[in-house]
């Protein structure tokens, strides 16, 4: 399901994560997107897929709260949020992130 406005992206991401739907997650990224995992850049959808699959393998439940959405007139949006997950083994993590999204991206 595509996002019709940037504010929907976090909801779509959380729902896809909680369903374990890597295809829906990857669809939210631009072809040459950059994801930072443990301080290292992961570039492109296929590399991002591998990184997300490792998160999904934990079979955790994600919580995600959007703190702010900033949109430019050029179609770029930056989302700031707090997220956490609880793995199936009960371990928890809490994080804060920022994501950018270009309107009309694939």
Biopython code that builds the backbone (N, CA, C, O; Angstrom):
import numpy as np
from Bio.PDB.StructureBuilder import StructureBuilder

atoms = [
    (1, "UNK", "N", (0.852, -1.176, 0.000)),
    (1, "UNK", "CA", (0.000, 0.000, 0.000)),
    (1, "UNK", "C", (0.895, 1.236, 0.000)),
    (1, "UNK", "O", (1.773, 1.353, 0.855)),
    (2, "UNK", "N", (0.693, 2.154, -0.934)),
    (2, "UNK", "CA", (1.524, 3.368, -0.972)),
    (2, "UNK", "C", (1.086, 4.386, 0.076)),
    (2, "UNK", "O", (-0.050, 4.383, 0.548)),
    (3, "UNK", "N", (2.020, 5.244, 0.414)),
    (3, "UNK", "CA", (1.710, 6.367, 1.305)),
    (3, "UNK", "C", (1.197, 7.505, 0.433)),
    (3, "UNK", "O", (1.826, 7.863, -0.563)),
    (4, "UNK", "N", (0.068, 8.066, 0.803)),
    (4, "UNK", "CA", (-0.487, 9.189, 0.051)),
    (4, "UNK", "C", (-0.031, 10.525, 0.612)),
    (4, "UNK", "O", (-0.166, 11.560, -0.039)),
    (5, "UNK", "N", (0.507, 10.497, 1.820)),
    (5, "UNK", "CA", (1.156, 11.676, 2.385)),
    (5, "UNK", "C", (2.228, 11.168, 3.344)),
    (5, "UNK", "O", (2.125, 10.057, 3.864)),
    (6, "UNK", "N", (3.258, 11.984, 3.579)),
    (6, "UNK", "CA", (4.384, 11.518, 4.393)),
    (6, "UNK", "C", (4.007, 11.048, 5.792)),
    (6, "UNK", "O", (4.651, 10.148, 6.333)),
    (7, "UNK", "N", (2.989, 11.633, 6.379)),
    (7, "UNK", "CA", (2.605, 11.248, 7.736)),
    (7, "UNK", "C", (2.176, 9.780, 7.820)),
    (7, "UNK", "O", (2.186, 9.201, 8.906)),
    (8, "UNK", "N", (1.806, 9.179, 6.706)),
    (8, "UNK", "CA", (1.372, 7.773, 6.695)),
    (8, "UNK", "C", (2.537, 6.787, 6.708)),
    (8, "UNK", "O", (2.340, 5.606, 6.994)),
    (9, "UNK", "N", (3.731, 7.248, 6.405)),
    (9, "UNK", "CA", (4.853, 6.335, 6.216)),
    (9, "UNK", "C", (5.172, 5.546, 7.485)),
    (9, "UNK", "O", (5.393, 4.337, 7.415)),
    (10, "UNK", "N", (5.200, 6.199, 8.628)),
    (10, "UNK", "CA", (5.508, 5.475, 9.863)),
    (10, "UNK", "C", (4.459, 4.407, 10.163)),
    (10, "UNK", "O", (4.800, 3.307, 10.597)),
    (11, "UNK", "N", (3.196, 4.722, 9.935)),
    (11, "UNK", "CA", (2.136, 3.737, 10.173)),
    (11, "UNK", "C", (2.299, 2.540, 9.242)),
    (11, "UNK", "O", (2.183, 1.392, 9.671)),
    (12, "UNK", "N", (2.568, 2.811, 7.970)),
    (12, "UNK", "CA", (2.768, 1.725, 7.009)),
    (12, "UNK", "C", (3.991, 0.886, 7.393)),
    (12, "UNK", "O", (3.960, -0.341, 7.299)),
    (13, "UNK", "N", (5.059, 1.549, 7.823)),
    (13, "UNK", "CA", (6.270, 0.833, 8.210)),
    (13, "UNK", "C", (5.992, -0.062, 9.422)),
    (13, "UNK", "O", (6.333, -1.245, 9.416)),
    (14, "UNK", "N", (5.375, 0.506, 10.453)),
    (14, "UNK", "CA", (5.078, -0.274, 11.663)),
    (14, "UNK", "C", (4.193, -1.477, 11.339)),
    (14, "UNK", "O", (4.454, -2.586, 11.805)),
    (15, "UNK", "N", (3.156, -1.259, 10.548)),
    (15, "UNK", "CA", (2.241, -2.357, 10.217)),
    (15, "UNK", "C", (2.953, -3.460, 9.437)),
    (15, "UNK", "O", (2.773, -4.643, 9.727)),
    (16, "UNK", "N", (3.758, -3.075, 8.448)),
    (16, "UNK", "CA", (4.485, -4.070, 7.653)),
    (16, "UNK", "C", (5.501, -4.818, 8.521)),
    (16, "UNK", "O", (5.655, -6.033, 8.396)),
    (17, "UNK", "N", (6.187, -4.091, 9.395)),
    (17, "UNK", "CA", (7.158, -4.720, 10.292)),
    (17, "UNK", "C", (6.461, -5.752, 11.169)),
    (17, "UNK", "O", (6.937, -6.879, 11.306)),
    (18, "UNK", "N", (5.336, -5.370, 11.760)),
    (18, "UNK", "CA", (4.634, -6.267, 12.681)),
    (18, "UNK", "C", (4.029, -7.471, 11.974)),
    (18, "UNK", "O", (3.801, -8.508, 12.597)),
    (19, "UNK", "N", (3.768, -7.341, 10.675)),
    (19, "UNK", "CA", (3.296, -8.474, 9.879)),
    (19, "UNK", "C", (4.451, -9.318, 9.330)),
    (19, "UNK", "O", (4.234, -10.408, 8.801)),
    (20, "UNK", "N", (5.682, -8.802, 9.461)),
    (20, "UNK", "CA", (6.838, -9.501, 8.900)),
    (20, "UNK", "C", (6.877, -9.426, 7.384)),
    (20, "UNK", "O", (7.435, -10.312, 6.735)),
    (21, "UNK", "N", (6.294, -8.382, 6.812)),
    (21, "UNK", "CA", (6.151, -8.242, 5.358)),
    (21, "UNK", "C", (7.303, -7.423, 4.779)),
    (21, "UNK", "O", (7.201, -6.204, 4.645)),
    (22, "UNK", "N", (8.399, -8.101, 4.436)),
    (22, "UNK", "CA", (9.574, -7.404, 3.928)),
    (22, "UNK", "C", (9.286, -6.701, 2.608)),
    (22, "UNK", "O", (9.863, -5.647, 2.343)),
    (23, "UNK", "N", (8.413, -7.252, 1.774)),
    (23, "UNK", "CA", (8.095, -6.613, 0.489)),
    (23, "UNK", "C", (7.422, -5.258, 0.702)),
    (23, "UNK", "O", (7.734, -4.290, 0.009)),
    (24, "UNK", "N", (6.508, -5.194, 1.652)),
    (24, "UNK", "CA", (5.841, -3.918, 1.950)),
    (24, "UNK", "C", (6.830, -2.918, 2.533)),
    (24, "UNK", "O", (6.740, -1.724, 2.245)),
    (25, "UNK", "N", (7.765, -3.381, 3.343)),
    (25, "UNK", "CA", (8.786, -2.491, 3.891)),
    (25, "UNK", "C", (9.668, -1.929, 2.787)),
    (25, "UNK", "O", (9.904, -0.722, 2.737)),
    (26, "UNK", "N", (10.154, -2.787, 1.907)),
    (26, "UNK", "CA", (11.042, -2.363, 0.826)),
    (26, "UNK", "C", (10.341, -1.374, -0.098)),
    (26, "UNK", "O", (10.978, -0.462, -0.624)),
    (27, "UNK", "N", (9.051, -1.544, -0.300)),
    (27, "UNK", "CA", (8.302, -0.635, -1.176)),
    (27, "UNK", "C", (8.282, 0.799, -0.649)),
    (27, "UNK", "O", (8.006, 1.727, -1.410)),
    (28, "UNK", "N", (8.566, 0.994, 0.621)),
    (28, "UNK", "CA", (8.577, 2.336, 1.200)),
    (28, "UNK", "C", (9.889, 3.082, 0.948)),
    (28, "UNK", "O", (9.991, 4.271, 1.248)),
    (29, "UNK", "N", (10.890, 2.393, 0.401)),
    (29, "UNK", "CA", (12.207, 2.987, 0.179)),
    (29, "UNK", "C", (12.421, 3.353, -1.286)),
    (29, "UNK", "O", (11.961, 2.649, -2.185)),
    (30, "UNK", "N", (13.117, 4.450, -1.514)),
    (30, "UNK", "CA", (13.574, 4.837, -2.843)),
    (30, "UNK", "C", (14.576, 3.784, -3.328)),
    (30, "UNK", "O", (15.189, 3.108, -2.501)),
    (31, "UNK", "N", (14.760, 3.626, -4.650)),
    (31, "UNK", "CA", (15.704, 2.616, -5.152)),
    (31, "UNK", "C", (17.127, 2.752, -4.601)),
    (31, "UNK", "O", (17.784, 1.741, -4.355)),
    (32, "UNK", "N", (17.604, 3.957, -4.408)),
    (32, "UNK", "CA", (18.971, 4.172, -3.910)),
    (32, "UNK", "C", (18.969, 4.722, -2.488)),
    (32, "UNK", "O", (19.863, 5.477, -2.105)),
    (33, "UNK", "N", (17.977, 4.346, -1.723)),
    (33, "UNK", "CA", (17.854, 4.824, -0.344)),
    (33, "UNK", "C", (19.057, 4.389, 0.486)),
    (33, "UNK", "O", (19.754, 3.430, 0.154)),
    (34, "UNK", "N", (19.278, 5.118, 1.566)),
    (34, "UNK", "CA", (20.346, 4.791, 2.512)),
    (34, "UNK", "C", (19.696, 4.557, 3.874)),
    (34, "UNK", "O", (18.937, 5.394, 4.363)),
    (35, "UNK", "N", (19.998, 3.431, 4.467)),
    (35, "UNK", "CA", (19.556, 3.088, 5.809)),
    (35, "UNK", "C", (20.810, 2.956, 6.663)),
    (35, "UNK", "O", (21.773, 2.311, 6.248)),
    (36, "UNK", "N", (20.813, 3.552, 7.842)),
    (36, "UNK", "CA", (21.961, 3.440, 8.728)),
    (36, "UNK", "C", (21.614, 2.408, 9.799)),
    (36, "UNK", "O", (20.641, 2.562, 10.537)),
    (37, "UNK", "N", (22.419, 1.363, 9.868)),
    (37, "UNK", "CA", (22.232, 0.279, 10.829)),
    (37, "UNK", "C", (23.527, 0.134, 11.612)),
    (37, "UNK", "O", (24.581, -0.140, 11.037)),
    (38, "UNK", "N", (23.447, 0.317, 12.919)),
    (38, "UNK", "CA", (24.621, 0.220, 13.787)),
    (38, "UNK", "C", (25.748, 1.130, 13.308)),
    (38, "UNK", "O", (26.921, 0.759, 13.362)),
    (39, "UNK", "N", (25.383, 2.327, 12.839)),
    (39, "UNK", "CA", (26.367, 3.314, 12.405)),
    (39, "UNK", "C", (26.937, 3.089, 11.018)),
    (39, "UNK", "O", (27.808, 3.840, 10.581)),
    (40, "UNK", "N", (26.462, 2.067, 10.317)),
    (40, "UNK", "CA", (26.973, 1.766, 8.975)),
    (40, "UNK", "C", (25.875, 1.999, 7.943)),
    (40, "UNK", "O", (24.711, 1.663, 8.162)),
    (41, "UNK", "N", (26.273, 2.582, 6.811)),
    (41, "UNK", "CA", (25.314, 2.841, 5.742)),
    (41, "UNK", "C", (25.010, 1.560, 4.970)),
    (41, "UNK", "O", (25.912, 0.812, 4.592)),
    (42, "UNK", "N", (23.724, 1.329, 4.746)),
    (42, "UNK", "CA", (23.246, 0.234, 3.917)),
    (42, "UNK", "C", (22.551, 0.918, 2.738)),
    (42, "UNK", "O", (21.575, 1.644, 2.927)),
    (43, "UNK", "N", (23.052, 0.688, 1.527)),
    (43, "UNK", "CA", (22.596, 1.460, 0.367)),
    (43, "UNK", "C", (21.875, 0.573, -0.629)),
    (43, "UNK", "O", (22.362, -0.496, -0.998)),
    (44, "UNK", "N", (20.694, 1.036, -1.064)),
    (44, "UNK", "CA", (19.915, 0.342, -2.083)),
    (44, "UNK", "C", (18.930, -0.647, -1.492)),
    (44, "UNK", "O", (19.121, -1.178, -0.398)),
    (45, "UNK", "N", (17.868, -0.875, -2.251)),
    (45, "UNK", "CA", (16.775, -1.727, -1.749)),
    (45, "UNK", "C", (17.212, -3.144, -1.393)),
    (45, "UNK", "O", (16.782, -3.680, -0.371)),
    (46, "UNK", "N", (18.058, -3.761, -2.218)),
    (46, "UNK", "CA", (18.434, -5.152, -1.925)),
    (46, "UNK", "C", (19.272, -5.254, -0.650)),
    (46, "UNK", "O", (19.100, -6.188, 0.133)),
    (47, "UNK", "N", (20.170, -4.305, -0.444)),
    (47, "UNK", "CA", (20.958, -4.312, 0.792)),
    (47, "UNK", "C", (20.072, -4.000, 1.996)),
    (47, "UNK", "O", (20.231, -4.587, 3.067)),
    (48, "UNK", "N", (19.144, -3.075, 1.808)),
    (48, "UNK", "CA", (18.208, -2.739, 2.884)),
    (48, "UNK", "C", (17.316, -3.939, 3.199)),
    (48, "UNK", "O", (17.003, -4.197, 4.362)),
    (49, "UNK", "N", (16.909, -4.667, 2.163)),
    (49, "UNK", "CA", (16.103, -5.883, 2.370)),
    (49, "UNK", "C", (16.823, -6.842, 3.315)),
    (49, "UNK", "O", (16.221, -7.355, 4.258)),
    (50, "UNK", "N", (18.100, -7.081, 3.065)),
    (50, "UNK", "CA", (18.868, -8.006, 3.910)),
    (50, "UNK", "C", (18.931, -7.516, 5.351)),
    (50, "UNK", "O", (18.796, -8.302, 6.288)),
    (51, "UNK", "N", (19.136, -6.213, 5.522)),
    (51, "UNK", "CA", (19.187, -5.653, 6.880)),
    (51, "UNK", "C", (17.838, -5.808, 7.580)),
    (51, "UNK", "O", (17.782, -6.191, 8.749)),
    (52, "UNK", "N", (16.753, -5.511, 6.864)),
    (52, "UNK", "CA", (15.422, -5.616, 7.468)),
    (52, "UNK", "C", (15.062, -7.066, 7.769)),
    (52, "UNK", "O", (14.412, -7.349, 8.775)),
    (53, "UNK", "N", (15.480, -7.980, 6.906)),
    (53, "UNK", "CA", (15.190, -9.395, 7.153)),
    (53, "UNK", "C", (15.815, -9.855, 8.464)),
    (53, "UNK", "O", (15.243, -10.692, 9.163)),
    (54, "UNK", "N", (16.991, -9.313, 8.808)),
    (54, "UNK", "CA", (17.605, -9.704, 10.079)),
    (54, "UNK", "C", (16.790, -9.186, 11.266)),
    (54, "UNK", "O", (16.687, -9.859, 12.291)),
    (55, "UNK", "N", (16.204, -7.976, 11.123)),
    (55, "UNK", "CA", (15.323, -7.464, 12.177)),
    (55, "UNK", "C", (14.053, -8.308, 12.261)),
    (55, "UNK", "O", (13.605, -8.659, 13.352)),
    (56, "UNK", "N", (13.481, -8.629, 11.112)),
    (56, "UNK", "CA", (12.230, -9.389, 11.088)),
    (56, "UNK", "C", (12.407, -10.800, 11.633)),
    (56, "UNK", "O", (11.461, -11.391, 12.154)),
    (57, "UNK", "N", (13.611, -11.338, 11.515)),
    (57, "UNK", "CA", (13.877, -12.695, 12.014)),
    (57, "UNK", "C", (13.687, -12.786, 13.524)),
    (57, "UNK", "O", (13.448, -13.870, 14.057)),
    (58, "UNK", "N", (13.793, -11.655, 14.211)),
    (58, "UNK", "CA", (13.582, -11.635, 15.668)),
    (58, "UNK", "C", (12.111, -11.796, 16.025)),
    (58, "UNK", "O", (11.775, -12.076, 17.175)),
    (59, "UNK", "N", (11.229, -11.618, 15.033)),
    (59, "UNK", "CA", (9.779, -11.726, 15.211)),
    (59, "UNK", "C", (9.271, -10.824, 16.320)),
    (59, "UNK", "O", (8.439, -11.220, 17.137)),
    (60, "UNK", "N", (9.791, -9.598, 16.332)),
    (60, "UNK", "CA", (9.389, -8.641, 17.352)),
    (60, "UNK", "C", (8.155, -7.853, 16.960)),
    (60, "UNK", "O", (7.688, -7.907, 15.823)),
    (61, "UNK", "N", (7.645, -7.126, 17.926)),
    (61, "UNK", "CA", (6.529, -6.197, 17.717)),
    (61, "UNK", "C", (7.082, -4.792, 17.835)),
    (61, "UNK", "O", (7.741, -4.466, 18.822)),
    (62, "UNK", "N", (6.823, -3.956, 16.843)),
    (62, "UNK", "CA", (7.331, -2.593, 16.829)),
    (62, "UNK", "C", (6.275, -1.616, 17.303)),
    (62, "UNK", "O", (5.095, -1.735, 16.973)),
    (63, "UNK", "N", (6.723, -0.652, 18.078)),
    (63, "UNK", "CA", (5.920, 0.532, 18.365)),
    (63, "UNK", "C", (6.643, 1.684, 17.676)),
    (63, "UNK", "O", (7.873, 1.708, 17.622)),
    (64, "UNK", "N", (5.888, 2.625, 17.157)),
    (64, "UNK", "CA", (6.486, 3.742, 16.426)),
    (64, "UNK", "C", (5.610, 4.965, 16.603)),
    (64, "UNK", "O", (4.436, 4.962, 16.232)),
    (65, "UNK", "N", (6.186, 6.008, 17.171)),
    (65, "UNK", "CA", (5.455, 7.244, 17.394)),
    (65, "UNK", "C", (6.107, 8.357, 16.582)),
    (65, "UNK", "O", (7.286, 8.661, 16.764)),
    (66, "UNK", "N", (5.329, 8.961, 15.684)),
    (66, "UNK", "CA", (5.835, 10.066, 14.876)),
    (66, "UNK", "C", (5.887, 11.313, 15.738)),
    (66, "UNK", "O", (4.884, 11.714, 16.329)),
    (67, "UNK", "N", (7.059, 11.922, 15.806)),
    (67, "UNK", "CA", (7.252, 13.149, 16.586)),
    (67, "UNK", "C", (7.053, 14.393, 15.726)),
    (67, "UNK", "O", (6.528, 15.401, 16.200)),
    (68, "UNK", "N", (7.471, 14.323, 14.465)),
    (68, "UNK", "CA", (7.335, 15.478, 13.582)),
    (68, "UNK", "C", (7.452, 15.037, 12.134)),
    (68, "UNK", "O", (8.134, 14.061, 11.822)),
    (69, "UNK", "N", (6.776, 15.769, 11.251)),
    (69, "UNK", "CA", (6.898, 15.599, 9.809)),
    (69, "UNK", "C", (7.168, 16.985, 9.237)),
    (69, "UNK", "O", (6.380, 17.911, 9.430)),
    (70, "UNK", "N", (8.284, 17.122, 8.533)),
    (70, "UNK", "CA", (8.650, 18.394, 7.923)),
    (70, "UNK", "C", (8.673, 18.175, 6.418)),
    (70, "UNK", "O", (9.401, 17.315, 5.922)),
    (71, "UNK", "N", (7.877, 18.954, 5.691)),
    (71, "UNK", "CA", (7.793, 18.814, 4.236)),
    (71, "UNK", "C", (8.318, 20.062, 3.541)),
    (71, "UNK", "O", (8.084, 21.185, 3.988)),
    (72, "UNK", "N", (9.037, 19.844, 2.434)),
    (72, "UNK", "CA", (9.514, 20.972, 1.631)),
    (72, "UNK", "C", (8.599, 21.136, 0.416)),
    (72, "UNK", "O", (7.830, 20.237, 0.075)),
    (73, "UNK", "N", (8.697, 22.276, -0.214)),
    (73, "UNK", "CA", (7.922, 22.518, -1.440)),
    (73, "UNK", "C", (8.437, 21.682, -2.594)),
    (73, "UNK", "O", (7.736, 21.522, -3.593)),
    (74, "UNK", "N", (9.642, 21.145, -2.484)),
    (74, "UNK", "CA", (10.228, 20.321, -3.540)),
    (74, "UNK", "C", (9.807, 18.856, -3.444)),
    (74, "UNK", "O", (10.242, 18.040, -4.256)),
    (75, "UNK", "N", (8.979, 18.514, -2.477)),
    (75, "UNK", "CA", (8.485, 17.146, -2.364)),
    (75, "UNK", "C", (9.303, 16.242, -1.464)),
    (75, "UNK", "O", (9.118, 15.025, -1.479)),
    (76, "UNK", "N", (10.195, 16.809, -0.687)),
    (76, "UNK", "CA", (10.978, 16.017, 0.254)),
    (76, "UNK", "C", (10.374, 16.163, 1.637)),
    (76, "UNK", "O", (10.003, 17.263, 2.046)),
    (77, "UNK", "N", (10.276, 15.064, 2.350)),
    (77, "UNK", "CA", (9.751, 15.092, 3.713)),
    (77, "UNK", "C", (10.741, 14.393, 4.629)),
    (77, "UNK", "O", (11.375, 13.412, 4.240)),
    (78, "UNK", "N", (10.870, 14.903, 5.846)),
    (78, "UNK", "CA", (11.682, 14.274, 6.870)),
    (78, "UNK", "C", (10.755, 13.941, 8.028)),
    (78, "UNK", "O", (10.035, 14.803, 8.531)),
    (79, "UNK", "N", (10.782, 12.678, 8.445)),
    (79, "UNK", "CA", (9.968, 12.214, 9.559)),
    (79, "UNK", "C", (10.880, 11.933, 10.749)),
    (79, "UNK", "O", (11.928, 11.304, 10.601)),
    (80, "UNK", "N", (10.484, 12.391, 11.902)),
    (80, "UNK", "CA", (11.220, 12.119, 13.134)),
    (80, "UNK", "C", (10.315, 11.262, 14.013)),
    (80, "UNK", "O", (9.130, 11.556, 14.171)),
    (81, "UNK", "N", (10.873, 10.214, 14.576)),
    (81, "UNK", "CA", (10.045, 9.352, 15.400)),
    (81, "UNK", "C", (10.823, 8.625, 16.474)),
    (81, "UNK", "O", (12.051, 8.538, 16.433)),
    (82, "UNK", "N", (10.084, 8.109, 17.431)),
    (82, "UNK", "CA", (10.620, 7.233, 18.466)),
    (82, "UNK", "C", (10.048, 5.847, 18.207)),
    (82, "UNK", "O", (8.845, 5.694, 17.996)),
    (83, "UNK", "N", (10.898, 4.859, 18.223)),
    (83, "UNK", "CA", (10.412, 3.509, 17.997)),
    (83, "UNK", "C", (11.095, 2.532, 18.937)),
    (83, "UNK", "O", (12.174, 2.784, 19.472)),
    (84, "UNK", "N", (10.442, 1.446, 19.109)),
    (84, "UNK", "CA", (10.981, 0.382, 19.934)),
    (84, "UNK", "C", (10.446, -0.937, 19.443)),
    (84, "UNK", "O", (9.470, -0.986, 18.694)),
    (85, "UNK", "N", (11.080, -1.995, 19.863)),
    (85, "UNK", "CA", (10.550, -3.312, 19.526)),
    (85, "UNK", "C", (10.812, -4.265, 20.674)),
    (85, "UNK", "O", (11.734, -4.089, 21.471)),
    (86, "UNK", "N", (9.985, -5.256, 20.726)),
    (86, "UNK", "CA", (10.140, -6.327, 21.712)),
    (86, "UNK", "C", (10.269, -7.612, 20.916)),
    (86, "UNK", "O", (9.341, -8.022, 20.220)),
    (87, "UNK", "N", (11.414, -8.233, 21.025)),
    (87, "UNK", "CA", (11.666, -9.481, 20.312)),
    (87, "UNK", "C", (10.854, -10.606, 20.935)),
    (87, "UNK", "O", (10.358, -10.485, 22.055)),
    (88, "UNK", "N", (10.725, -11.698, 20.198)),
    (88, "UNK", "CA", (9.961, -12.837, 20.707)),
    (88, "UNK", "C", (10.587, -13.407, 21.975)),
    (88, "UNK", "O", (9.909, -14.088, 22.744)),
    (89, "UNK", "N", (11.882, -13.136, 22.204)),
    (89, "UNK", "CA", (12.523, -13.618, 23.431)),
    (89, "UNK", "C", (12.332, -12.662, 24.603)),
    (89, "UNK", "O", (12.842, -12.909, 25.695)),
    (90, "UNK", "N", (11.590, -11.557, 24.379)),
    (90, "UNK", "CA", (11.290, -10.620, 25.448)),
    (90, "UNK", "C", (12.237, -9.439, 25.543)),
    (90, "UNK", "O", (11.961, -8.485, 26.270)),
    (91, "UNK", "N", (13.360, -9.484, 24.815)),
    (91, "UNK", "CA", (14.302, -8.362, 24.833)),
    (91, "UNK", "C", (13.681, -7.142, 24.160)),
    (91, "UNK", "O", (12.996, -7.266, 23.145)),
    (92, "UNK", "N", (13.928, -5.951, 24.737)),
    (92, "UNK", "CA", (13.372, -4.701, 24.202)),
    (92, "UNK", "C", (14.487, -3.785, 23.725)),
    (92, "UNK", "O", (15.618, -3.844, 24.207)),
    (93, "UNK", "N", (14.138, -2.937, 22.766)),
    (93, "UNK", "CA", (15.038, -1.854, 22.382)),
    (93, "UNK", "C", (14.195, -0.615, 22.126)),
    (93, "UNK", "O", (13.046, -0.709, 21.695)),
    (94, "UNK", "N", (14.784, 0.554, 22.397)),
    (94, "UNK", "CA", (14.132, 1.841, 22.146)),
    (94, "UNK", "C", (15.092, 2.668, 21.326)),
    (94, "UNK", "O", (16.298, 2.654, 21.573)),
    (95, "UNK", "N", (14.558, 3.401, 20.332)),
    (95, "UNK", "CA", (15.396, 4.179, 19.438)),
    (95, "UNK", "C", (14.690, 5.446, 19.012)),
    (95, "UNK", "O", (13.471, 5.568, 19.131)),
    (96, "UNK", "N", (15.458, 6.373, 18.521)),
    (96, "UNK", "CA", (14.934, 7.598, 17.922)),
    (96, "UNK", "C", (15.528, 7.670, 16.532)),
    (96, "UNK", "O", (16.712, 7.385, 16.351)),
    (97, "UNK", "N", (14.713, 8.054, 15.526)),
    (97, "UNK", "CA", (15.249, 8.106, 14.173)),
    (97, "UNK", "C", (14.666, 9.255, 13.379)),
    (97, "UNK", "O", (13.714, 9.915, 13.795)),
    (98, "UNK", "N", (15.265, 9.470, 12.228)),
    (98, "UNK", "CA", (14.761, 10.409, 11.236)),
    (98, "UNK", "C", (14.784, 9.692, 9.898)),
    (98, "UNK", "O", (15.723, 8.956, 9.595)),
    (99, "UNK", "N", (13.761, 9.905, 9.109)),
    (99, "UNK", "CA", (13.688, 9.319, 7.776)),
    (99, "UNK", "C", (13.335, 10.414, 6.792)),
    (99, "UNK", "O", (12.595, 11.342, 7.118)),
    (100, "UNK", "N", (13.865, 10.301, 5.593)),
    (100, "UNK", "CA", (13.463, 11.252, 4.559)),
    (100, "UNK", "C", (12.731, 10.485, 3.462)),
    (100, "UNK", "O", (13.009, 9.312, 3.212)),
    (101, "UNK", "N", (11.813, 11.155, 2.826)),
    (101, "UNK", "CA", (10.997, 10.552, 1.774)),
    (101, "UNK", "C", (10.788, 11.594, 0.698)),
    (101, "UNK", "O", (10.490, 12.752, 0.990)),
    (102, "UNK", "N", (10.946, 11.177, -0.552)),
    (102, "UNK", "CA", (10.711, 12.074, -1.671)),
    (102, "UNK", "C", (9.360, 11.745, -2.269)),
    (102, "UNK", "O", (9.097, 10.601, -2.639)),
    (103, "UNK", "N", (8.504, 12.747, -2.365)),
    (103, "UNK", "CA", (7.173, 12.546, -2.937)),
    (103, "UNK", "C", (7.305, 12.143, -4.387)),
    (103, "UNK", "O", (8.063, 12.749, -5.144)),
    (104, "UNK", "N", (6.562, 11.113, -4.775)),
    (104, "UNK", "CA", (6.598, 10.634, -6.151)),
    (104, "UNK", "C", (7.696, 9.629, -6.392)),
    (104, "UNK", "O", (7.927, 9.223, -7.531)),
    (105, "UNK", "N", (8.386, 9.216, -5.327)),
    (105, "UNK", "CA", (9.432, 8.224, -5.473)),
    (105, "UNK", "C", (8.858, 6.851, -5.698)),
    (105, "UNK", "O", (7.681, 6.610, -5.431)),
    (106, "UNK", "N", (9.700, 5.929, -6.196)),
    (106, "UNK", "CA", (9.214, 4.580, -6.454)),
    (106, "UNK", "C", (9.405, 3.698, -5.261)),
    (106, "UNK", "O", (9.050, 2.520, -5.300)),
]
sb = StructureBuilder()
sb.init_structure("model")
sb.init_model(0)
sb.init_chain("A")
sb.init_seg("    ")
for serial, (resi, resn, name, xyz) in enumerate(atoms, 1):
    if name == "N":
        sb.init_residue(resn, " ", resi, " ")
    sb.init_atom(name, np.array(xyz, "f"), 0.0, 1.0, " ", f" {name:<3s}", serial, name[0])
structure = sb.get_structure()
